[in-house]
Amino acid sequence: MLSGTANPEALAAGAPYVTALATEPLVCRGVDLLQAVYEVHSASRLDLLPPALHPVNPPAITLTVFTARESEAGPFALAETRIVCRSGVRSRGFQVSCFVQGAEAGRLLADRWGYRADEAEIDVRLRHLGASAVVRRGGRPVLDLRMLHPQAISAADVQFTDTMQLARLPGGSRLVQVERAYAIASVERGRPSLPVFDAAAWGEPRLRPTQPVSALALTGELTIRPVRYVCRADISAFEGTERVG
Protein backbone atom coordinates (compact mmCIF):
# COMPACT_ATOMS: atom_id res chain seq x y z
CA MET A 1 0.00 0.00 0.00
CA LEU A 2 1.45 3.36 -1.05
CA SER A 3 1.68 6.06 1.60
CA GLY A 4 2.39 9.77 1.46
CA THR A 5 5.98 10.90 1.88
CA ALA A 6 5.51 14.57 2.86
CA ASN A 7 7.04 15.70 6.13
CA PRO A 8 4.12 16.13 8.57
CA GLU A 9 5.83 18.86 10.57
CA ALA A 10 6.57 20.86 7.44
CA LEU A 11 2.94 20.50 6.37
CA ALA A 12 1.77 21.62 9.82
CA ALA A 13 3.95 24.73 9.87
CA GLY A 14 1.13 26.94 8.62
CA ALA A 15 -1.74 24.98 10.14
CA PRO A 16 -4.17 26.60 12.59
CA TYR A 17 -3.83 26.03 16.33
CA VAL A 18 -6.91 24.32 17.78
CA THR A 19 -7.25 24.81 21.55
CA ALA A 20 -10.59 23.00 21.85
CA LEU A 21 -12.03 20.65 19.23
CA ALA A 22 -15.69 21.19 18.28
CA THR A 23 -18.20 19.50 20.58
CA GLU A 24 -21.27 21.16 19.02
CA PRO A 25 -22.36 21.13 15.36
CA LEU A 26 -22.40 24.15 13.09
CA VAL A 27 -25.67 24.10 11.16
CA CYS A 28 -25.62 26.03 7.89
CA ARG A 29 -28.99 26.84 6.27
CA GLY A 30 -29.81 28.23 2.86
CA VAL A 31 -26.77 26.58 1.30
CA ASP A 32 -25.82 26.82 -2.39
CA LEU A 33 -22.92 24.48 -3.18
CA LEU A 34 -20.85 23.69 -6.27
CA GLN A 35 -18.31 20.85 -6.27
CA ALA A 36 -16.11 19.40 -8.99
CA VAL A 37 -13.63 16.53 -9.24
CA TYR A 38 -10.54 16.81 -11.45
CA GLU A 39 -7.74 14.42 -12.15
CA VAL A 40 -4.33 15.97 -11.52
CA HIS A 41 -0.78 15.39 -12.72
CA SER A 42 0.58 12.33 -10.92
CA ALA A 43 4.32 13.01 -10.68
CA SER A 44 4.25 14.39 -7.12
CA ARG A 45 1.24 12.59 -5.66
CA LEU A 46 3.18 10.93 -2.83
CA ASP A 47 4.94 14.18 -1.94
CA LEU A 48 1.61 15.95 -1.31
CA LEU A 49 0.29 13.62 1.41
CA PRO A 50 1.54 12.82 4.92
CA PRO A 51 2.45 9.18 5.71
CA ALA A 52 -0.92 8.57 7.42
CA LEU A 53 -2.76 8.94 4.11
CA HIS A 54 -2.70 6.88 0.94
CA PRO A 55 -2.97 8.16 -2.65
CA VAL A 56 -5.59 6.95 -5.12
CA ASN A 57 -5.20 6.11 -8.78
CA PRO A 58 -5.72 8.20 -10.81
CA PRO A 59 -4.79 11.10 -8.52
CA ALA A 60 -7.56 13.65 -8.17
CA ILE A 61 -8.72 16.71 -6.27
CA THR A 62 -12.10 18.03 -5.25
CA LEU A 63 -12.95 21.72 -5.47
CA THR A 64 -15.86 22.69 -3.21
CA VAL A 65 -17.42 26.13 -2.86
CA PHE A 66 -20.57 27.00 -0.92
CA THR A 67 -22.46 29.93 0.54
CA ALA A 68 -24.63 29.70 3.65
CA ARG A 69 -27.28 32.34 4.24
CA GLU A 70 -27.67 31.45 7.92
CA SER A 71 -25.52 29.89 10.64
CA GLU A 72 -24.54 30.42 14.28
CA ALA A 73 -21.56 32.41 12.93
CA GLY A 74 -23.74 34.45 10.58
CA PRO A 75 -23.88 34.21 6.80
CA PHE A 76 -20.60 33.08 5.25
CA ALA A 77 -19.00 31.40 2.26
CA LEU A 78 -16.29 28.76 2.04
CA ALA A 79 -14.06 27.38 -0.72
CA GLU A 80 -11.64 24.48 -0.31
CA THR A 81 -9.29 22.28 -2.29
CA ARG A 82 -8.80 18.67 -1.18
CA ILE A 83 -6.64 15.83 -2.46
CA VAL A 84 -8.62 12.61 -2.88
CA CYS A 85 -7.00 9.91 -0.73
CA ARG A 86 -7.66 7.13 1.75
CA SER A 87 -7.23 6.95 5.51
CA GLY A 88 -6.85 3.26 6.20
CA VAL A 89 -9.43 1.73 3.86
CA ARG A 90 -11.83 4.70 3.90
CA SER A 91 -12.07 7.34 1.20
CA ARG A 92 -11.13 10.81 2.42
CA GLY A 93 -10.05 14.23 1.18
CA PHE A 94 -6.87 15.87 2.50
CA GLN A 95 -7.44 19.59 2.72
CA VAL A 96 -4.75 21.61 0.97
CA SER A 97 -6.17 25.03 1.75
CA CYS A 98 -9.38 26.90 2.38
CA PHE A 99 -10.80 30.39 1.91
CA VAL A 100 -13.66 31.87 3.92
CA GLN A 101 -15.72 35.01 3.47
CA GLY A 102 -17.00 36.02 6.90
CA ALA A 103 -14.52 36.78 9.69
CA GLU A 104 -16.51 35.26 12.57
CA ALA A 105 -17.12 32.03 10.68
CA GLY A 106 -13.47 31.87 9.64
CA ARG A 107 -12.30 32.13 13.25
CA LEU A 108 -14.78 29.50 14.45
CA LEU A 109 -13.87 27.03 11.69
CA ALA A 110 -10.15 27.46 12.33
CA ASP A 111 -10.37 27.35 16.14
CA ARG A 112 -12.67 24.32 16.43
CA TRP A 113 -12.20 22.22 13.27
CA GLY A 114 -8.75 23.24 11.99
CA TYR A 115 -9.85 24.85 8.73
CA ARG A 116 -7.07 26.88 7.07
CA ALA A 117 -9.40 29.83 6.76
CA ASP A 118 -7.77 32.62 4.76
CA GLU A 119 -9.99 35.53 3.73
CA ALA A 120 -11.32 35.87 0.19
CA GLU A 121 -14.30 37.10 -1.79
CA ILE A 122 -16.51 34.15 -2.75
CA ASP A 123 -19.47 34.12 -5.11
CA VAL A 124 -21.62 31.07 -5.92
CA ARG A 125 -24.45 31.23 -8.44
CA LEU A 126 -26.78 28.36 -9.29
CA ARG A 127 -28.79 28.92 -12.47
CA HIS A 128 -31.22 27.00 -14.63
CA LEU A 129 -28.56 26.44 -17.31
CA GLY A 130 -25.61 25.77 -15.01
CA ALA A 131 -23.67 26.97 -11.98
CA SER A 132 -20.56 29.01 -11.26
CA ALA A 133 -18.26 29.78 -8.34
CA VAL A 134 -15.58 32.48 -8.29
CA VAL A 135 -13.01 33.07 -5.54
CA ARG A 136 -11.07 36.34 -5.55
CA ARG A 137 -8.16 37.58 -3.45
CA GLY A 138 -7.28 41.24 -3.71
CA GLY A 139 -9.73 41.51 -6.58
CA ARG A 140 -7.89 38.84 -8.59
CA PRO A 141 -9.61 35.50 -9.33
CA VAL A 142 -7.82 32.43 -7.95
CA LEU A 143 -10.67 30.08 -8.89
CA ASP A 144 -13.34 30.20 -11.59
CA LEU A 145 -15.31 26.95 -11.51
CA ARG A 146 -18.37 26.20 -13.59
CA MET A 147 -20.83 23.37 -14.15
CA LEU A 148 -22.30 22.99 -17.64
CA HIS A 149 -25.27 21.01 -18.99
CA PRO A 150 -26.94 20.27 -15.63
CA GLN A 151 -29.28 17.33 -15.16
CA ALA A 152 -31.41 16.76 -12.08
CA ILE A 153 -30.53 13.68 -10.03
CA SER A 154 -31.78 12.12 -6.81
CA ALA A 155 -30.25 13.11 -3.48
CA ALA A 156 -29.76 9.38 -2.89
CA ASP A 157 -27.24 9.37 -5.75
CA VAL A 158 -24.93 11.82 -3.96
CA GLN A 159 -22.17 10.77 -1.59
CA PHE A 160 -19.58 12.98 0.09
CA THR A 161 -16.32 11.99 1.78
CA ASP A 162 -15.00 13.27 5.09
CA THR A 163 -12.03 15.60 5.23
CA MET A 164 -8.67 15.19 6.98
CA GLN A 165 -7.33 18.58 8.06
CA LEU A 166 -3.87 18.99 9.55
CA ALA A 167 -3.98 21.16 12.67
CA ARG A 168 -1.82 21.90 15.68
CA LEU A 169 -3.33 20.65 18.94
CA PRO A 170 -2.03 20.93 22.52
CA GLY A 171 -0.70 17.36 22.22
CA GLY A 172 1.02 17.98 18.87
CA SER A 173 -0.04 18.13 15.25
CA ARG A 174 -2.92 15.87 14.22
CA LEU A 175 -5.15 15.17 11.25
CA VAL A 176 -8.63 16.27 12.32
CA GLN A 177 -11.44 14.26 10.72
CA VAL A 178 -14.12 16.75 9.68
CA GLU A 179 -17.53 15.26 8.88
CA ARG A 180 -20.31 17.15 7.13
CA ALA A 181 -23.94 16.03 6.84
CA TYR A 182 -26.25 17.22 4.07
CA ALA A 183 -30.02 17.68 3.87
CA ILE A 184 -30.40 18.15 0.12
CA ALA A 185 -33.38 20.07 -1.27
CA SER A 186 -32.31 19.86 -4.93
CA VAL A 187 -29.22 18.58 -6.75
CA GLU A 188 -27.95 18.52 -10.32
CA ARG A 189 -24.97 16.86 -11.99
CA GLY A 190 -23.09 18.25 -14.98
CA ARG A 191 -19.78 18.71 -16.74
CA PRO A 192 -17.14 20.80 -14.93
CA SER A 193 -15.20 23.63 -16.52
CA LEU A 194 -12.22 25.32 -14.86
CA PRO A 195 -11.23 28.59 -16.58
CA VAL A 196 -9.10 29.66 -13.58
CA PHE A 197 -7.26 27.60 -10.96
CA ASP A 198 -4.26 29.35 -9.41
CA ALA A 199 -2.58 26.43 -7.66
CA ALA A 200 0.08 28.63 -6.03
CA ALA A 201 -2.61 30.84 -4.49
CA TRP A 202 -4.18 27.68 -3.05
CA GLY A 203 -0.88 26.83 -1.39
CA GLU A 204 0.34 23.98 -3.61
CA PRO A 205 1.74 24.91 -7.06
CA ARG A 206 2.29 21.22 -7.91
CA LEU A 207 -1.46 20.66 -8.24
CA ARG A 208 -2.12 20.71 -11.97
CA PRO A 209 -5.64 19.68 -13.06
CA THR A 210 -5.49 17.55 -16.20
CA GLN A 211 -8.92 16.00 -16.79
CA PRO A 212 -12.46 16.89 -15.62
CA VAL A 213 -14.36 14.07 -13.92
CA SER A 214 -17.69 15.34 -12.62
CA ALA A 215 -19.52 18.27 -11.03
CA LEU A 216 -22.61 18.73 -8.93
CA ALA A 217 -24.58 21.67 -7.60
CA LEU A 218 -27.04 21.51 -4.73
CA THR A 219 -29.24 23.56 -2.46
CA GLY A 220 -30.22 22.63 1.08
CA GLU A 221 -28.74 22.46 4.56
CA LEU A 222 -25.21 21.52 5.62
CA THR A 223 -24.08 20.55 9.13
CA ILE A 224 -20.44 20.44 10.20
CA ARG A 225 -20.48 17.78 12.89
CA PRO A 226 -18.56 17.73 16.19
CA VAL A 227 -15.10 16.19 15.90
CA ARG A 228 -15.04 12.47 16.73
CA TYR A 229 -11.57 11.39 15.58
CA VAL A 230 -8.07 12.75 15.13
CA CYS A 231 -5.11 10.90 13.68
CA ARG A 232 -1.35 11.15 13.88
CA ALA A 233 0.02 12.26 10.52
CA ASP A 234 3.28 10.32 10.66
CA ILE A 235 1.93 6.76 10.93
CA SER A 236 -0.90 4.71 9.44
CA ALA A 237 -4.47 5.44 10.54
CA PHE A 238 -4.68 1.81 11.70
CA GLU A 239 -2.14 2.71 14.39
CA GLY A 240 -2.53 6.44 14.86
CA THR A 241 -6.29 7.08 15.10
CA GLU A 242 -7.49 8.56 18.40
CA ARG A 243 -11.13 8.92 19.46
CA VAL A 244 -12.03 12.35 20.85
CA GLY A 245 -13.78 12.52 24.22
Sequence and secondary structure as in RCSB ss.txt:
>XXXX:A:sequence
MLSGTANPEALAAGAPYVTALATEPLVCRGVDLLQAVYEVHSASRLDLLPPALHPVNPPAITLTVFTARESEAGP
FALAETRIVCRSGVRSRGFQVSCFVQGAEAGRLLADRWGYRADEAEIDVRLRHLGASAVVRRGGRPVLDLRMLHP
QAISAADVQFTDTMQLARLPGGSRLVQVERAYAIASVERGRPSLPVFDAAAWGEPRLRPTQPVSALALTGELTIR
PVRYVCRADISAFEGTERVG
>XXXX:A:secstr
     S HHHHHTT  B SS   S EEEEEEEEEEEEEEE  TTTGGGS TTSEE SS EEEEEEEEEEE TT S
EEEEEEEEEEEETTEEEEEEEEEEEE HHHHHHHHHHH   EEE EEEEEEETTEEEEEEEETTEEEEEEEEEEE
EE  GGG    EEEEEEEETTEEEEEEE EEEEEEEEEEEEEEEEEE TTTTT TT  EEEEEEEEEEEEEEEE 
   EEE SSS HHHHEEE  
